[in-house]
Amino acid sequence: MRLDERVTVHDVARQLPEIAVLREHCRSLAILEAVLSPEWSGRGHSFNDRWSEKESMASMRSGSGDDYSIVFSAAGACVRGFDHESPMSPYVEDRLWPGVLDEVPDVFRPCVEDPAFSYDGLPRVTACIWRETGDGSWRTGTIDFPGEATEDPDGSEYLFQLLVDRSPEAFQRWAEDNYEVPVDLEAVRHVFSRRPLTEEVVSALNSEITLADLAEDIAEIGCPMS
């Protein structure tokens, strides 16, 4: 779904829901992918409810070098996205694109500067969005984007597509394209509604596994169960 002719992190920030809603949506994405892809290495979306003692983290990997991470904490949430083909990649000129991280609050600096999110000493980031607990909206840096001919200059449209369009139908389309198998829409709706995961829902999405097979994933994600 296109937000505009030229989509940037600013457009995405206006479309994101409140922190608690985004956290549960990310959890649902991870649950669905755990069922569809029992092998972690084959998944796009993951969620670790205990990434650290006081933080949880959602993540996405495209399999082609693009990714995002969202760290949730008592301070709020910070979204870091990286599109390896973006002209704003820090590896184009060995420097961060001006404005992307300049205004990030100190409390969120570890969310973008942690070695887990860096390569060769540079943060893997082309887009960053954050929201402190007391904020009324999501915030971004003041950025002068590349030329108008670049439709998705920082990769935001591609990276955050399932965070902007949070409908079950959007996930179904994405998953069927990604996994090349039919994906049961009612089962997706069940998970998105935060109802407990059941054997029936698991079987509808992947008849080759059971609820018991997902025990470790369920514990890591923090999935509600029947």
C-alpha positions in Angstrom: 0.0 0.0 0.0 1.4 3.3 -1.0 1.1 6.2 1.4 2.1 8.9 -1.2 3.9 9.3 -4.4 7.2 9.5 -2.4 7.2 7.6 0.8 9.6 8.4 3.6 10.0 7.7 7.3 7.9 10.9 7.9 4.9 9.3 6.2 5.3 6.0 8.1 5.5 7.9 11.5 2.1 9.4 10.8 0.6 5.9 10.2 2.0 4.0 13.2 -0.4 3.2 16.1 0.2 3.7 19.8 3.2 1.8 21.3 1.1 -0.9 23.0 -0.8 -1.5 19.7 2.4 -1.7 17.7 3.9 -4.1 20.2 1.0 -6.5 20.0 0.9 -6.3 16.2 4.6 -7.2 16.0 4.0 -10.1 18.4 1.2 -11.4 16.2 3.5 -11.2 13.1 6.1 -13.3 14.9 3.5 -15.9 16.0 2.2 -16.3 12.5 5.7 -16.7 11.1 6.7 -19.2 13.8 3.8 -21.4 12.7 4.4 -20.9 8.9 8.2 -21.4 9.3 9.2 -23.7 12.1 12.9 -23.1 11.2 13.8 -19.7 12.6 16.3 -19.0 9.8 13.4 -19.0 7.3 11.3 -16.4 9.0 11.0 -12.7 8.3 9.4 -11.4 11.5 10.5 -12.3 15.1 9.7 -11.1 18.6 11.7 -11.6 21.7 9.7 -10.7 24.8 12.9 -10.9 27.0 15.5 -9.3 24.7 17.0 -7.9 27.9 15.9 -7.6 31.5 13.8 -4.6 30.8 13.3 -4.6 27.0 11.5 -6.6 24.3 12.3 -6.5 20.7 10.6 -7.0 17.4 12.6 -7.6 14.3 12.3 -8.2 10.5 14.8 -9.6 8.1 14.2 -9.6 4.4 16.8 -12.3 3.6 18.4 -9.9 1.2 20.3 -7.6 3.6 17.4 -5.4 4.7 16.1 -5.4 8.3 14.4 -3.5 11.1 14.4 -3.7 14.8 11.9 -2.2 17.3 13.0 -2.0 20.9 10.2 -1.6 23.5 11.0 -0.4 27.0 9.5 1.6 29.9 11.0 4.7 28.1 8.9 4.0 25.0 9.9 2.5 21.6 12.5 3.1 19.0 12.3 1.8 15.4 15.5 1.3 13.4 15.3 0.4 9.7 18.0 -0.4 7.2 17.6 -0.7 3.4 20.9 -1.9 1.9 20.0 -0.4 -1.5 19.0 3.0 -0.2 21.1 5.9 -1.3 21.0 6.9 2.4 22.9 3.8 3.5 25.8 4.8 5.8 28.0 2.4 3.7 27.6 4.6 0.5 30.0 7.3 1.9 31.0 5.7 5.2 28.9 8.1 7.2 25.4 8.4 8.6 22.9 10.3 6.4 22.5 13.8 8.1 19.4 14.0 10.3 18.5 10.3 10.5 19.9 9.9 14.1 20.8 13.5 15.1 17.7 14.1 17.1 17.3 10.6 18.7 16.9 11.0 22.5 19.7 9.7 24.6 17.5 7.1 26.2 17.1 5.4 22.7 20.8 5.7 21.6 21.5 2.1 22.5 18.6 1.0 20.3 20.5 2.3 17.2 24.1 2.2 18.3 24.3 -1.3 19.8 26.9 -3.5 18.1 24.0 -5.9 17.2 22.7 -3.2 14.9 26.0 -2.0 13.5 28.6 -3.1 11.0 32.2 -1.9 10.8 31.5 0.6 13.5 28.5 2.3 11.7 24.9 1.8 12.7 22.9 -0.1 10.1 20.2 2.5 9.7 18.5 4.4 6.9 15.3 5.2 8.8 14.6 5.9 12.5 11.3 6.6 14.3 10.9 6.9 18.1 8.2 7.7 20.7 8.8 8.3 24.3 6.1 7.1 26.8 4.8 10.7 27.3 4.8 11.6 23.6 1.5 12.2 21.8 2.9 11.0 18.4 5.9 9.3 16.8 8.9 11.4 16.0 11.6 11.4 13.3 14.7 13.5 12.5 14.8 16.5 10.3 16.1 15.1 7.0 16.9 16.4 3.6 16.1 13.3 1.5 17.8 12.4 -1.8 16.5 13.6 -5.2 12.8 13.5 -6.0 13.4 10.6 -8.5 14.0 8.3 -5.6 10.5 6.9 -4.7 11.5 5.1 -1.5 14.7 7.0 -0.5 15.2 5.5 3.0 13.4 2.2 2.4 10.5 3.0 4.7 7.7 2.0 2.3 9.3 -1.4 1.8 10.6 -2.1 5.3 7.5 -1.0 7.3 4.7 -2.1 4.9 3.1 -4.5 7.4 3.4 -2.0 10.2 1.5 0.6 8.2 -1.1 -1.8 6.7 -1.9 -3.9 9.7 -4.9 -5.8 8.2 -5.0 -9.6 8.1 -5.4 -9.3 4.3 -2.1 -7.5 4.0 -0.3 -10.2 5.9 -2.0 -12.9 4.0 -0.9 -11.4 0.7 2.6 -10.9 2.0 2.9 -14.5 3.4 1.5 -16.2 0.3 4.0 -14.3 -1.9 6.8 -15.0 0.6 6.1 -18.7 1.3 4.3 -19.6 -2.0 1.6 -21.5 -0.1 -2.1 -20.7 0.6 -2.5 -18.9 4.0 -5.8 -19.2 5.9 -7.2 -15.8 6.4 -9.5 -16.7 9.3 -6.5 -18.1 11.1 -4.6 -14.9 10.5 -7.6 -12.9 11.8 -7.6 -15.1 14.9 -4.0 -14.3 15.7 -4.3 -10.6 14.9 -7.3 -10.4 17.3 -5.0 -11.6 20.1 -7.1 -14.7 20.8 -5.3 -17.7 22.4 -3.4 -19.9 19.9 -5.1 -23.2 19.5 -4.3 -26.5 17.7 -7.0 -25.7 15.2 -5.4 -22.4 14.2 -1.9 -23.9 14.0 -3.2 -26.8 11.8 -5.0 -24.3 9.5 -1.8 -22.4 9.0 0.6 -25.4 8.9 -0.7 -29.0 9.1 2.8 -30.4 9.6 3.3 -29.0 13.1 1.4 -29.0 16.4 1.1 -26.5 19.3 3.6 -28.5 21.3 6.2 -28.0 18.5 6.0 -24.3 19.1 6.7 -24.3 22.8 10.0 -22.5 22.7 8.8 -19.9 20.2 5.7 -19.3 22.3 7.8 -18.7 25.4 10.1 -16.3 23.6 7.3 -14.4 21.8 5.0 -14.3 24.8 2.1 -15.8 22.9 -1.4 -16.2 24.5 -2.5 -19.8 24.5 -5.7 -21.7 25.1 
